[in-house]
């Protein structure tokens, strides 16, 4: 069986859907670039809420005292200390865009 060319209406619909998919892909790429650029600047709560807002969803309620990532334990690891110190230092000075 040989496939026939799509009917004119079907060809128009395919072209319309193809253009729509291409536009959505461009928008998604732009949103991903923005989120990647903001990742080092925002805390996880803000980044999640920005992502939700940019996709049309409501933000999540802020966790009290920013403890949304807190996992109670008595064990201390070097990774915890390093990440905390980096976040504290980053919060004290804005990122210098000219360094990039």
C-alpha positions as CSV (number, residue, x, y, z in Angstrom):
1,X,0.0,0.0,0.0
2,X,1.4,3.4,-1.0
3,X,0.9,6.3,1.3
4,X,-0.9,9.2,-0.4
5,X,0.0,12.8,0.2
6,X,-1.9,14.3,3.1
7,X,-5.1,16.2,2.2
8,X,-4.7,20.1,2.0
9,X,-6.5,20.5,5.4
10,X,-4.2,17.8,7.0
11,X,-1.1,19.5,5.5
12,X,-2.2,22.9,7.0
13,X,-2.8,21.3,10.4
14,X,0.6,19.5,10.3
15,X,2.3,22.8,9.4
16,X,0.4,24.6,12.2
17,X,1.3,22.0,14.8
18,X,5.0,21.9,13.6
19,X,5.2,25.7,14.0
20,X,3.6,25.4,17.4
21,X,6.1,22.8,18.6
22,X,9.0,24.8,17.3
23,X,7.8,27.9,19.2
24,X,7.3,25.9,22.4
25,X,10.8,24.4,22.0
26,X,12.3,28.0,21.7
27,X,10.3,29.1,24.8
28,X,11.5,26.1,26.8
29,X,15.1,26.7,25.8
30,X,14.9,30.4,26.8
31,X,13.3,29.4,30.2
32,X,16.0,26.8,30.8
33,X,18.7,29.4,30.0
34,X,17.1,31.8,32.5
35,X,16.9,29.2,35.3
36,X,20.5,28.1,34.6
37,X,21.7,31.7,34.9
38,X,19.7,32.2,38.2
39,X,20.7,28.9,39.8
40,X,23.9,30.2,41.5
41,X,22.1,33.3,42.7
42,X,18.9,32.0,44.2
43,X,18.2,29.7,47.1
44,X,16.4,26.5,46.3
45,X,13.0,27.7,47.5
46,X,13.2,30.8,45.3
47,X,14.4,28.8,42.3
48,X,11.6,26.3,42.7
49,X,9.0,29.1,43.0
50,X,10.4,30.9,40.0
51,X,10.2,27.8,37.9
52,X,6.6,27.2,39.0
53,X,5.6,30.8,38.3
54,X,7.3,30.8,34.9
55,X,5.3,27.7,33.9
56,X,2.0,29.2,35.1
57,X,1.7,27.3,38.4
58,X,1.3,28.9,41.8
59,X,4.3,29.3,44.1
60,X,4.8,27.0,47.1
61,X,4.4,28.4,50.6
62,X,7.8,29.6,52.0
63,X,9.2,27.2,54.6
64,X,9.7,28.8,58.0
65,X,13.3,30.0,58.4
66,X,14.3,28.5,55.0
67,X,14.6,25.0,56.4
68,X,12.9,23.2,53.5
69,X,16.1,21.2,52.8
70,X,16.8,20.5,56.5
71,X,17.4,16.9,57.4
72,X,17.7,16.3,61.1
73,X,20.9,14.4,62.1
74,X,23.7,14.6,64.6
75,X,26.2,13.7,61.9
76,X,28.3,16.5,60.4
77,X,29.9,16.1,57.0
78,X,32.5,18.4,55.4
79,X,30.1,18.8,52.4
80,X,27.5,20.3,54.7
81,X,29.9,22.9,56.1
82,X,31.4,23.8,52.7
83,X,27.9,24.3,51.0
84,X,26.7,26.4,54.0
85,X,29.8,28.6,54.0
86,X,29.5,29.2,50.2
87,X,25.9,30.2,50.6
88,X,26.7,32.5,53.5
89,X,29.5,34.2,51.6
90,X,27.4,34.5,48.4
91,X,24.6,36.1,50.4
92,X,27.0,38.8,51.6
93,X,28.1,40.1,48.2
94,X,26.2,40.3,44.9
95,X,27.7,38.4,42.1
96,X,30.0,40.6,40.0
97,X,28.7,40.2,36.4
98,X,31.9,41.7,35.0
99,X,34.0,38.7,36.2
100,X,32.3,36.4,33.6
